[in-house]
């Protein structure tokens, strides 16, 4: 992996998975002068590739051939496993595989030997924040892996993020993302309950949000979504169905380690109920708005 660095040229990037996050990653890197190839299971239309200034690849192996660093942005553990298994059947000599997906800490660990036998190196680097934060270079990154591999990935990390944490060994980046997002799930559940109580006590939602946004209870994610909670914006940062998918992962991980998580379970139940009512593709903050309206 040192040949690219020693030549002075930027590494070629392959993005595997072009959903909302994957497209943002590809667009951000291409916009910063990287040569980006992309693949997604459903295929990439020519106009989409032109819009994001990337080269569309017909299959996974083509991305591997075109890239020095492969960035995975996939939906779940099964998708990550399937893509890495396909990559590992080819030659990964000197190539870095960085998985930005929100998956189990064990998923990449299970594939590490196969990646190594193919000549590659694995890194988990899940992203905290939505596509807008990726496009602005202000997402968070929790990186797990060997220090030398982290150093190789760091120029890309600095393009995507202004909050980079090398948290430890392989899989520990994924664990850090789970810890972070479990806190956020609990936050939204608590906000829902607080606004419902406040409404019953006679408070207006606008006044409660004004108070909370300037108090120690505020968070950046909350403040940014106040227009969504008030029904003044239809912006989608992260979908309700995505929260449910991640919540199931968090619960499964906690169960694996024998930790009871009643707050996470309560939040997951709220988001699942709202998704099942037909709001799966809405922003997560609309769950809070709907709960307040119904209180």
C-alpha positions, 0 to 999 in steps of 0.5 A: 500500500505504500507505492501510491503514497510514495508516487505522490498521486492520490489513491484511486477510490472505489465506493461499494454501495451507492445509497444516500450515504454512499453517494455522498461519500463518492461525491465528496471524494470526487469533489476533492479531486479523487478518482472514484469508481462506484458500484451498487447492486441495482446498477448506476445510470449514466446520468447519475455517474456523471452527476457525481463525477464517478466511473460506474462499474458493472460488478464488484471485481471491476471496482477492485481492479480500479481502486487502491482503497475500497470504501464500503457503504452497505445496508447491513451485516449480510451485505457487507459479508457478501461483498467482502467474500466476493472481493476476497475471491480476487487479488487484493494485493496492497489494497485497503478495504474500509467499511463505513457501514453500521454493522456488528463489531464481529462482521469485519473481524470474521472476514479479516483472514480472507481479506489478508489471504487475498493480499488486502487489509481491513479497516472499520470506519463507520460514519456518524452523521447524515449525507449532508454532513459527509458532503460538508466534510463534517461527519464523524468517523470511528476507526478500528484497525492497525495503526499503519492501515489507519495512517494510509486511510487518514487522508480520506478520513480528513476529507470526510470528517472533522471528528476522527477517532481511532478507537482501537483494533479491528471491530472497535470502530463499529462498537464505538458507532453502536455506543454513539447511536444507542445514546441518540436513540435514547435521546429521541425517546426521552425528547418524545416523552418530555414533549408529551408531558409538557403538552399535557402540562400546558406548554406549547411545543415552540416554547419547550423547544426554545428552552431545550435548545439553549439548555444542557439538554441540547444536542447538535442533532436536536437543534438541527432538526427543530424545523422538522419537529415543528413541521417547517421542514421535510428534510431527511437526514436519517430515515425511521426505517434506518433507525429501526434497522440499527436499533435491532443491531444495537439490541442484538449486540447488547444481548450478545454481551449480556447487557439489558437495554430497556431504554433502547428497547423503548426507543426501538418500539416507538420507531418501529410503531411509527414505521409500521404506520407508514412513515418508514422513509420520513426523517427520524424527528418526525416520530417526535412530532407525531407523538406530540401531536397525538398527546 
